[in-house]
């Protein structure tokens, strides 16, 4: 239904109401964006670590540490 299809009786009833629409800015100011960035909750780094330690992962953990530390041994 478009504007031209609205019956006159309904138009008259709708015209009785007055609605105040506040001005809501769509773009935030630079200071608001910086504040939102600074005060955003920090992510928990422990969530990145898997909490399911299987026996194979436990067995491979020392080998992974050794492989990761090899480049440091040559400096």
ZANU-969868 format. One record per residue: x negated, y negated, z negated of N, C-alpha, C, O in turn; residue in three letters; residue number from 1. Coordinates in steps of 0.2 Angstrom, whole numbers, plus 5000, padded with zeros to 4 digits. Atoms other than C-alpha are relative to their C-alpha. Layout:
<nodes>
<node n_u="X" n_v="Y" n_w="Z" ca_u="X" ca_v="Y" ca_w="Z" c_u="X" c_v="Y" c_w="Z" o_u="X" o_v="Y" o_w="Z" resn="ALA" resi="NUM"/>
...
</nodes>
This chain:
<nodes>
<node n_u="4996" n_v="5006" n_w="5000" ca_u="5000" ca_v="5000" ca_w="5000" c_u="4995" c_v="4994" c_w="5000" o_u="4991" o_v="4993" o_w="4996" resn="UNK" resi="1"/>
<node n_u="5004" n_v="5007" n_w="5000" ca_u="4992" ca_v="4983" ca_w="5005" c_u="5005" c_v="4994" c_w="4997" o_u="5010" o_v="4995" o_w="4995" resn="UNK" resi="2"/>
<node n_u="4997" n_v="5006" n_w="5003" ca_u="4997" ca_v="4966" ca_w="5000" c_u="5007" c_v="4998" c_w="5003" o_u="5011" o_v="4995" o_w="5000" resn="UNK" resi="3"/>
<node n_u="4994" n_v="5001" n_w="4997" ca_u="5010" ca_v="4964" ca_w="5013" c_u="5006" c_v="5005" c_w="4999" o_u="5012" o_v="5003" o_w="5000" resn="UNK" resi="4"/>
<node n_u="4995" n_v="4995" n_w="5001" ca_u="5020" ca_v="4979" ca_w="5008" c_u="5003" c_v="5000" c_w="4993" o_u="5007" o_v="5004" o_w="4991" resn="UNK" resi="5"/>
<node n_u="4997" n_v="5000" n_w="5007" ca_u="5023" ca_v="4974" ca_w="4990" c_u="5006" c_v="4996" c_w="5000" o_u="5007" o_v="4991" o_w="5003" resn="UNK" resi="6"/>
<node n_u="4993" n_v="5003" n_w="5000" ca_u="5041" ca_v="4970" ca_w="4987" c_u="5000" c_v="4994" c_w="4996" o_u="4996" o_v="4993" o_w="4992" resn="UNK" resi="7"/>
<node n_u="4999" n_v="5007" n_w="5003" ca_u="5046" ca_v="4952" ca_w="4982" c_u="5001" c_v="5001" c_w="4993" o_u="4999" o_v="4997" o_w="4989" resn="UNK" resi="8"/>
<node n_u="4999" n_v="4999" n_w="5007" ca_u="5053" ca_v="4958" ca_w="4966" c_u="4994" c_v="5001" c_w="4996" o_u="4993" o_v="4999" o_w="4990" resn="UNK" resi="9"/>
<node n_u="5006" n_v="4998" n_w="5004" ca_u="5037" ca_v="4966" ca_w="4960" c_u="4995" c_v="4994" c_w="5000" o_u="4992" o_v="4993" o_w="4995" resn="UNK" resi="10"/>
<node n_u="5004" n_v="5006" n_w="5000" ca_u="5027" ca_v="4951" ca_w="4966" c_u="5002" c_v="4995" c_w="4995" o_u="4997" o_v="4992" o_w="4992" resn="UNK" resi="11"/>
<node n_u="4998" n_v="5005" n_w="5005" ca_u="5037" ca_v="4939" ca_w="4955" c_u="4999" c_v="5003" c_w="4993" o_u="4997" o_v="4999" o_w="4989" resn="UNK" resi="12"/>
<node n_u="5002" n_v="4998" n_w="5007" ca_u="5035" ca_v="4950" ca_w="4940" c_u="4993" c_v="5000" c_w="4999" o_u="4990" o_v="4999" o_w="4993" resn="UNK" resi="13"/>
<node n_u="5008" n_v="5000" n_w="5001" ca_u="5016" ca_v="4952" ca_w="4943" c_u="4998" c_v="4993" c_w="4999" o_u="4993" o_v="4992" o_w="4996" resn="UNK" resi="14"/>
<node n_u="5002" n_v="5007" n_w="5001" ca_u="5015" ca_v="4933" ca_w="4945" c_u="5001" c_v="4997" c_w="4993" o_u="4998" o_v="4992" o_w="4992" resn="UNK" resi="15"/>
<node n_u="4999" n_v="5002" n_w="5007" ca_u="5021" ca_v="4931" ca_w="4927" c_u="4994" c_v="5001" c_w="4996" o_u="4993" o_v="4997" o_w="4991" resn="UNK" resi="16"/>
<node n_u="5006" n_v="4998" n_w="5004" ca_u="5005" ca_v="4938" ca_w="4920" c_u="4994" c_v="4996" c_w="5002" o_u="4993" o_v="4995" o_w="5008" resn="UNK" resi="17"/>
<node n_u="5006" n_v="5004" n_w="4998" ca_u="4989" ca_v="4928" ca_w="4919" c_u="4994" c_v="5004" c_w="4997" o_u="4995" o_v="5006" o_w="4991" resn="UNK" resi="18"/>
<node n_u="5005" n_v="4996" n_w="5003" ca_u="4973" ca_v="4938" ca_w="4917" c_u="4993" c_v="4996" c_w="5000" o_u="4992" o_v="4993" o_w="5006" resn="UNK" resi="19"/>
<node n_u="5007" n_v="5003" n_w="5000" ca_u="4956" ca_v="4930" ca_w="4912" c_u="4995" c_v="5005" c_w="5001" o_u="4994" o_v="5010" o_w="4997" resn="UNK" resi="20"/>
<node n_u="5005" n_v="4995" n_w="4998" ca_u="4942" ca_v="4939" ca_w="4920" c_u="4993" c_v="4996" c_w="4998" o_u="4992" o_v="4991" o_w="5001" resn="UNK" resi="21"/>
<node n_u="5006" n_v="5003" n_w="5002" ca_u="4925" ca_v="4935" ca_w="4911" c_u="4995" c_v="5001" c_w="5006" o_u="4995" o_v="5005" o_w="5010" resn="UNK" resi="22"/>
<node n_u="5005" n_v="5000" n_w="4995" ca_u="4910" ca_v="4931" ca_w="4922" c_u="4995" c_v="5005" c_w="4997" o_u="4991" o_v="5003" o_w="4992" resn="UNK" resi="23"/>
<node n_u="5005" n_v="4995" n_w="5002" ca_u="4899" ca_v="4946" ca_w="4920" c_u="4994" c_v="5000" c_w="5005" o_u="4995" o_v="5002" o_w="5011" resn="UNK" resi="24"/>
<node n_u="5006" n_v="5000" n_w="4995" ca_u="4881" ca_v="4944" ca_w="4928" c_u="4998" c_v="5007" c_w="5002" o_u="4998" o_v="5011" o_w="4998" resn="UNK" resi="25"/>
<node n_u="5002" n_v="4993" n_w="4997" ca_u="4876" ca_v="4959" ca_w="4939" c_u="4993" c_v="5001" c_w="4999" o_u="4991" o_v="5007" o_w="4998" resn="UNK" resi="26"/>
<node n_u="5007" n_v="5000" n_w="5001" ca_u="4858" ca_v="4955" ca_w="4938" c_u="4997" c_v="4998" c_w="4993" o_u="4999" o_v="4993" o_w="4991" resn="UNK" resi="27"/>
<node n_u="5002" n_v="5002" n_w="5007" ca_u="4849" ca_v="4955" ca_w="4921" c_u="4994" c_v="4995" c_w="5001" o_u="4990" o_v="4996" o_w="5006" resn="UNK" resi="28"/>
<node n_u="5006" n_v="5004" n_w="4999" ca_u="4836" ca_v="4942" ca_w="4918" c_u="4994" c_v="5004" c_w="4998" o_u="4994" o_v="5009" o_w="4996" resn="UNK" resi="29"/>
<node n_u="5006" n_v="4996" n_w="5001" ca_u="4818" ca_v="4946" ca_w="4917" c_u="4998" c_v="5001" c_w="4993" o_u="4996" o_v="5007" o_w="4991" resn="UNK" resi="30"/>
<node n_u="5001" n_v="4999" n_w="5007" ca_u="4817" ca_v="4944" ca_w="4898" c_u="5004" c_v="5006" c_w="4998" o_u="5002" o_v="5010" o_w="4993" resn="UNK" resi="31"/>
<node n_u="4995" n_v="4995" n_w="5002" ca_u="4832" ca_v="4956" ca_w="4896" c_u="4997" c_v="5007" c_w="5003" o_u="4997" o_v="5012" o_w="4999" resn="UNK" resi="32"/>
<node n_u="5003" n_v="4994" n_w="4997" ca_u="4823" ca_v="4969" ca_w="4908" c_u="4994" c_v="5002" c_w="4996" o_u="4993" o_v="5008" o_w="4994" resn="UNK" resi="33"/>
<node n_u="5006" n_v="4999" n_w="5004" ca_u="4807" ca_v="4967" ca_w="4898" c_u="5002" c_v="5003" c_w="4993" o_u="4999" o_v="5008" o_w="4990" resn="UNK" resi="34"/>
<node n_u="4998" n_v="4998" n_w="5007" ca_u="4816" ca_v="4969" ca_w="4881" c_u="5003" c_v="5007" c_w="5001" o_u="5001" o_v="5011" o_w="4996" resn="UNK" resi="35"/>
<node n_u="4997" n_v="4993" n_w="4999" ca_u="4825" ca_v="4985" ca_w="4888" c_u="4994" c_v="5005" c_w="5000" o_u="4995" o_v="5010" o_w="4998" resn="UNK" resi="36"/>
<node n_u="5005" n_v="4996" n_w="4999" ca_u="4809" ca_v="4992" ca_w="4893" c_u="4996" c_v="5001" c_w="4994" o_u="4994" o_v="5007" o_w="4992" resn="UNK" resi="37"/>
<node n_u="5004" n_v="5000" n_w="5006" ca_u="4800" ca_v="4988" ca_w="4877" c_u="5004" c_v="5004" c_w="4994" o_u="5001" o_v="5008" o_w="4990" resn="UNK" resi="38"/>
<node n_u="4996" n_v="4996" n_w="5006" ca_u="4814" ca_v="4995" ca_w="4865" c_u="5003" c_v="5006" c_w="5003" o_u="5008" o_v="5009" o_w="4999" resn="UNK" resi="39"/>
<node n_u="4998" n_v="4994" n_w="4998" ca_u="4818" ca_v="5010" ca_w="4875" c_u="4998" c_v="5006" c_w="4996" o_u="4992" o_v="5005" o_w="4994" resn="UNK" resi="40"/>
<node n_u="5003" n_v="4995" n_w="5004" ca_u="4817" ca_v="5026" ca_w="4865" c_u="4995" c_v="5004" c_w="5003" o_u="4995" o_v="5005" o_w="5009" resn="UNK" resi="41"/>
<node n_u="5006" n_v="4997" n_w="4997" ca_u="4801" ca_v="5035" ca_w="4867" c_u="5002" c_v="5008" c_w="5001" o_u="5006" o_v="5010" o_w="4997" resn="UNK" resi="42"/>
<node n_u="4999" n_v="4993" n_w="4999" ca_u="4801" ca_v="5053" ca_w="4874" c_u="4996" c_v="5004" c_w="4996" o_u="4990" o_v="5002" o_w="4994" resn="UNK" resi="43"/>
<node n_u="5004" n_v="4995" n_w="5005" ca_u="4795" ca_v="5067" ca_w="4863" c_u="4996" c_v="5004" c_w="5005" o_u="4998" o_v="5008" o_w="5009" resn="UNK" resi="44"/>
<node n_u="5005" n_v="4996" n_w="4996" ca_u="4779" ca_v="5074" ca_w="4871" c_u="5001" c_v="5008" c_w="4998" o_u="4999" o_v="5012" o_w="5002" resn="UNK" resi="45"/>
<node n_u="4999" n_v="4992" n_w="5001" ca_u="4783" ca_v="5091" ca_w="4862" c_u="5005" c_v="5003" c_w="5004" o_u="5005" o_v="5009" o_w="5005" resn="UNK" resi="46"/>
<node n_u="4995" n_v="4997" n_w="4996" ca_u="4798" ca_v="5093" ca_w="4873" c_u="4997" c_v="5003" c_w="5007" o_u="5000" o_v="5007" o_w="5010" resn="UNK" resi="47"/>
<node n_u="5003" n_v="4997" n_w="4994" ca_u="4786" ca_v="5096" ca_w="4888" c_u="4996" c_v="5007" c_w="4999" o_u="4995" o_v="5010" o_w="5004" resn="UNK" resi="48"/>
<node n_u="5003" n_v="4993" n_w="5002" ca_u="4778" ca_v="5111" ca_w="4879" c_u="5005" c_v="5005" c_w="5000" o_u="5010" o_v="5004" o_w="4996" resn="UNK" resi="49"/>
<node n_u="4995" n_v="4995" n_w="5001" ca_u="4787" ca_v="5127" ca_w="4881" c_u="5000" c_v="5003" c_w="4993" o_u="4995" o_v="5004" o_w="4990" resn="UNK" resi="50"/>
<node n_u="5000" n_v="4997" n_w="5007" ca_u="4793" ca_v="5134" ca_w="4865" c_u="5001" c_v="5007" c_w="5000" o_u="5001" o_v="5010" o_w="4994" resn="UNK" resi="51"/>
<node n_u="5000" n_v="4993" n_w="5000" ca_u="4794" ca_v="5152" ca_w="4871" c_u="4993" c_v="5003" c_w="5001" o_u="4991" o_v="5003" o_w="5007" resn="UNK" resi="52"/>
<node n_u="5007" n_v="4998" n_w="5000" ca_u="4777" ca_v="5159" ca_w="4867" c_u="5001" c_v="5008" c_w="5001" o_u="5002" o_v="5011" o_w="4996" resn="UNK" resi="53"/>
<node n_u="5000" n_v="4992" n_w="4999" ca_u="4777" ca_v="5177" ca_w="4875" c_u="4993" c_v="5002" c_w="4998" o_u="4988" o_v="4999" o_w="4998" resn="UNK" resi="54"/>
<node n_u="5006" n_v="4997" n_w="5001" ca_u="4763" ca_v="5189" ca_w="4871" c_u="4995" c_v="4999" c_w="5006" o_u="4989" o_v="4998" o_w="5004" resn="UNK" resi="55"/>
<node n_u="5004" n_v="5001" n_w="4995" ca_u="4756" ca_v="5186" ca_w="4888" c_u="4997" c_v="4993" c_w="5000" o_u="4991" o_v="4992" o_w="5001" resn="UNK" resi="56"/>
<node n_u="5002" n_v="5007" n_w="5000" ca_u="4755" ca_v="5167" ca_w="4886" c_u="4995" c_v="4999" c_w="4994" o_u="4990" o_v="4996" o_w="4995" resn="UNK" resi="57"/>
<node n_u="5004" n_v="5000" n_w="5006" ca_u="4747" ca_v="5170" ca_w="4869" c_u="4993" c_v="5003" c_w="5002" o_u="4988" o_v="5000" o_w="5000" resn="UNK" resi="58"/>
<node n_u="5006" n_v="4997" n_w="4998" ca_u="4734" ca_v="5181" ca_w="4877" c_u="4996" c_v="4996" c_w="5005" o_u="4990" o_v="4996" o_w="5005" resn="UNK" resi="59"/>
<node n_u="5004" n_v="5004" n_w="4995" ca_u="4730" ca_v="5169" ca_w="4891" c_u="4998" c_v="4993" c_w="4998" o_u="4995" o_v="4990" o_w="5002" resn="UNK" resi="60"/>
<node n_u="5002" n_v="5006" n_w="5002" ca_u="4729" ca_v="5154" ca_w="4881" c_u="4993" c_v="4998" c_w="4999" o_u="4990" o_v="4993" o_w="5001" resn="UNK" resi="61"/>
<node n_u="5007" n_v="5002" n_w="5001" ca_u="4711" ca_v="5155" ca_w="4876" c_u="4996" c_v="5000" c_w="5007" o_u="4991" o_v="4996" o_w="5008" resn="UNK" resi="62"/>
<node n_u="5003" n_v="5000" n_w="4993" ca_u="4706" ca_v="5159" ca_w="4895" c_u="5002" c_v="4993" c_w="5003" o_u="4998" o_v="4991" o_w="5006" resn="UNK" resi="63"/>
<node n_u="4998" n_v="5007" n_w="4997" ca_u="4716" ca_v="5143" ca_w="4900" c_u="4996" c_v="4995" c_w="4997" o_u="4993" o_v="4990" o_w="5001" resn="UNK" resi="64"/>
<node n_u="5004" n_v="5005" n_w="5004" ca_u="4706" ca_v="5133" ca_w="4887" c_u="4993" c_v="5000" c_w="5003" o_u="4990" o_v="4995" o_w="5004" resn="UNK" resi="65"/>
<node n_u="5007" n_v="4999" n_w="4998" ca_u="4690" ca_v="5140" ca_w="4893" c_u="4999" c_v="4997" c_w="5008" o_u="4995" o_v="4994" o_w="5009" resn="UNK" resi="66"/>
<node n_u="5000" n_v="5003" n_w="4993" ca_u="4694" ca_v="5136" ca_w="4912" c_u="5001" c_v="4993" c_w="5000" o_u="4998" o_v="4990" o_w="5004" resn="UNK" resi="67"/>
<node n_u="4999" n_v="5007" n_w="5000" ca_u="4700" ca_v="5119" ca_w="4908" c_u="4993" c_v="4996" c_w="4997" o_u="4992" o_v="4990" o_w="4999" resn="UNK" resi="68"/>
<node n_u="5005" n_v="5003" n_w="5003" ca_u="4684" ca_v="5115" ca_w="4898" c_u="4993" c_v="5001" c_w="5004" o_u="4988" o_v="4998" o_w="5003" resn="UNK" resi="69"/>
<node n_u="5005" n_v="4998" n_w="4996" ca_u="4672" ca_v="5122" ca_w="4911" c_u="4997" c_v="4993" c_w="5004" o_u="4991" o_v="4992" o_w="5003" resn="UNK" resi="70"/>
<node n_u="5003" n_v="5006" n_w="4997" ca_u="4670" ca_v="5105" ca_w="4920" c_u="4996" c_v="4996" c_w="4995" o_u="4992" o_v="4992" o_w="4997" resn="UNK" resi="71"/>
<node n_u="5004" n_v="5004" n_w="5005" ca_u="4665" ca_v="5097" ca_w="4904" c_u="4994" c_v="5003" c_w="4998" o_u="4989" o_v="4999" o_w="4995" resn="UNK" resi="72"/>
<node n_u="5007" n_v="4997" n_w="5002" ca_u="4651" ca_v="5109" ca_w="4901" c_u="4995" c_v="4998" c_w="5005" o_u="4989" o_v="4998" o_w="5003" resn="UNK" resi="73"/>
<node n_u="5005" n_v="5002" n_w="4995" ca_u="4642" ca_v="5103" ca_w="4917" c_u="4998" c_v="4993" c_w="5000" o_u="4994" o_v="4991" o_w="5004" resn="UNK" resi="74"/>
<node n_u="5002" n_v="5007" n_w="5000" ca_u="4641" ca_v="5085" ca_w="4912" c_u="4995" c_v="4999" c_w="4995" o_u="4993" o_v="4993" o_w="4994" resn="UNK" resi="75"/>
</nodes>
